[in-house]
């Protein structure tokens, strides 16, 4: 009888050890998965992904003030992509060129704009009335596209008449390699609920000039439009 009891005890101990080993293996596997996922997420945030909080209305109504958006830092920007731009150099030059300082100066480090011109394009800013205009895009000497009130359904392109430096229609610009021409989706003056922005519009390549691709931070996604 003692030998039978000893055998039963040994079997129970072996079973317990087997169960313990099984759960230990499961725990280690789960831990390994969590570690891999954490490292992957960390790598994505360092080298691939970036998150921006929108500060402004220049991409209204596609992207609104205060909205959080994600960007892909390794994707090459294409026509009609929305991109985030390292704008420090452009804004500083803009303020200097127009003698803006203090409370009147533009203050932005990152801009969100839509790419409309790419290398090889010739873009013309053309007035069609005293308050409306469009952007004509040509490639290889032929009209490629006319950006007017039908594009994106975002409203007509209009000069920013609330500023004194808005008389920039009528010029033509060629886009060389390594550059883009980007504008905001808000093509007229803002008239939404955010009263601090009423009457303002988008400061973009019409005013800042061509944007170097190297200054594009990310291609924005996670929104409709």
C-alpha positions in Angstrom: 0.0 0.0 0.0 2.8 2.4 0.8 4.3 1.8 -2.6 1.0 2.6 -4.3 0.6 5.8 -2.2 4.1 6.8 -3.1 3.5 6.2 -6.7 0.3 8.2 -6.6 2.1 11.1 -4.9 4.9 11.0 -7.4 2.3 11.1 -10.2 0.5 14.0 -8.7 3.7 15.9 -8.2 4.7 15.2 -11.8 1.3 16.4 -13.0 1.6 19.6 -11.0 5.0 20.3 -12.3 3.7 19.7 -15.9 0.8 22.1 -15.4 3.2 24.7 -13.8 5.6 24.3 -16.7 2.8 24.7 -19.2 1.6 27.9 -17.7 5.1 29.2 -17.4 5.7 28.6 -21.1 2.4 30.3 -21.9 3.3 33.3 -19.7 6.8 33.5 -21.3 5.2 33.4 -24.8 2.7 36.1 -23.9 5.5 38.2 -22.4 7.7 37.7 -25.6 4.8 38.8 -27.8 4.2 41.9 -25.6 7.9 42.8 -25.8 8.0 42.4 -29.6 4.8 44.5 -30.0 6.2 47.2 -27.7 9.5 47.3 -29.6 7.6 47.4 -32.9 5.4 50.2 -31.7 8.4 52.1 -30.4 10.3 51.6 -33.7 7.2 52.8 -35.7 6.9 55.9 -33.6 10.6 56.7 -33.9 11.1 56.0 -37.6 7.7 55.8 -39.3 4.7 57.3 -37.5 4.1 60.8 -36.1 1.1 62.4 -34.6 0.1 66.0 -35.0 -2.5 68.1 -33.3 -3.9 70.5 -35.8 -3.6 74.2 -34.9 -5.4 76.3 -37.4 -8.2 76.2 -40.0 -6.3 76.2 -43.3 -7.3 72.6 -44.1 -11.0 73.2 -43.2 -13.3 71.3 -43.8 -11.1 68.3 -44.5 -9.2 68.6 -41.2 -10.4 70.8 -38.5 -8.7 72.9 -35.8 -7.8 70.7 -32.7 -8.1 67.4 -34.6 -5.4 64.8 -34.1 -4.0 63.2 -37.2 -1.3 60.6 -37.9 1.5 60.8 -40.5 3.8 58.4 -42.3 7.3 59.7 -42.2 8.8 57.4 -44.8 6.1 57.7 -47.5 7.1 59.9 -50.5 4.5 62.7 -51.0 2.4 62.5 -54.2 0.0 64.9 -55.8 -3.1 65.5 -53.6 -1.5 64.0 -50.5 -1.9 66.1 -47.4 1.5 66.6 -45.8 2.9 68.1 -42.7 5.7 70.6 -43.3 8.6 71.9 -41.2 7.7 75.5 -41.7 10.2 77.4 -39.5 12.4 78.7 -42.4 9.4 79.6 -44.6 7.5 81.4 -41.9 10.6 83.4 -40.8 11.3 84.5 -44.4 7.7 85.4 -44.9 7.6 87.5 -41.8 10.9 89.2 -42.7 9.8 89.8 -46.3 6.5 91.5 -45.2 8.0 93.3 -42.2 5.8 91.4 -39.7 6.8 91.2 -36.1 5.4 90.8 -32.6 1.7 90.1 -32.5 1.4 90.7 -36.3 3.9 88.0 -37.2 2.9 84.5 -38.3 3.8 81.9 -35.7 3.9 78.4 -36.9 6.4 75.6 -36.8 4.4 72.9 -38.6 2.0 73.4 -41.5 -0.5 71.0 -42.9 -1.2 71.5 -46.7 -2.3 69.5 -49.7 0.2 68.8 -52.5 -1.1 70.2 -55.8 2.1 70.7 -57.8 4.9 68.3 -58.2 8.2 68.3 -60.1 7.7 69.0 -63.8 4.5 71.1 -63.3 4.1 74.7 -64.3 1.5 76.4 -62.2 -0.3 79.7 -62.9 -2.3 81.7 -60.5 -5.1 83.2 -62.5 -7.8 85.6 -61.4 -11.3 85.0 -62.8 -13.0 87.9 -61.0 -12.2 90.4 -58.3 -12.6 87.8 -55.6 -12.1 84.4 -57.3 -9.2 82.6 -58.9 -7.9 79.3 -59.9 -4.6 77.4 -60.3 -3.8 76.1 -63.8 -1.4 73.2 -63.9 0.5 72.4 -67.1 2.8 69.6 -67.9 5.0 69.4 -71.1 3.4 72.6 -72.4 -0.2 71.2 -72.2 -2.9 71.9 -69.6 -3.0 69.0 -67.2 -5.5 70.2 -64.6 -7.4 73.3 -63.6 -8.0 73.6 -59.8 -11.2 75.5 -59.3 -14.4 75.3 -57.3 -15.1 71.7 -58.4 -11.9 70.2 -56.8 -12.4 68.5 -53.4 -15.7 70.4 -53.1 -13.9 72.8 -50.7 -14.9 76.1 -52.2 -13.4 78.5 -54.7 -9.8 79.7 -54.6 -9.8 83.2 -53.3 -7.1 85.8 -52.5 -6.7 86.5 -48.8 -8.1 90.0 -48.8 -7.9 90.3 -45.0 -4.1 90.8 -45.4 -2.4 93.6 -47.3 0.1 91.3 -48.9 -2.4 89.2 -50.8 -1.9 90.6 -54.2 0.0 87.6 -55.5 -2.2 86.4 -58.3 -1.1 86.3 -61.9 2.3 84.7 -61.4 3.6 81.5 -62.9 6.0 79.1 -61.2 7.8 76.0 -62.4 8.3 73.1 -59.9 11.8 71.6 -60.1 13.0 68.3 -58.8 12.9 68.0 -55.1 10.1 70.5 -54.5 6.3 70.6 -54.2 3.6 73.3 -54.4 1.2 72.9 -51.6 -2.0 74.8 -50.6 -4.7 74.6 -48.0 -8.1 73.2 -48.6 -9.6 76.4 -47.2 -9.5 78.4 -50.4 -11.5 81.4 -49.2 -12.0 83.1 -45.8 -12.9 81.1 -42.8 -16.4 81.7 -41.6 -16.9 78.8 -39.2 -17.7 78.6 -35.4 -14.1 79.3 -34.3 -14.3 83.1 -34.0 -10.5 83.5 -33.5 -10.0 82.5 -37.2 -13.0 84.2 -38.8 -11.9 86.1 -42.0 -8.6 84.3 -42.2 -7.4 81.9 -44.9 -4.5 79.6 -45.8 -0.9 80.8 -45.9 0.7 78.3 -48.3 2.8 78.1 -51.4 1.0 81.0 -53.0 2.8 83.1 -50.3 5.6 80.9 -49.0 6.8 79.7 -52.4 7.9 76.1 -53.3 8.4 73.7 -50.4 11.4 71.4 -50.5 10.6 67.8 -50.2 13.2 67.4 -47.5 11.1 69.7 -45.4 8.1 67.4 -45.6 7.7 65.7 -42.2 5.1 63.2 -43.1 2.2 62.2 -45.4 -1.0 62.6 -43.3 -3.7 59.9 -43.2 -6.6 58.9 -41.0 -9.1 61.5 -42.3 -11.7 61.7 -45.1 -10.9 63.8 -48.1 
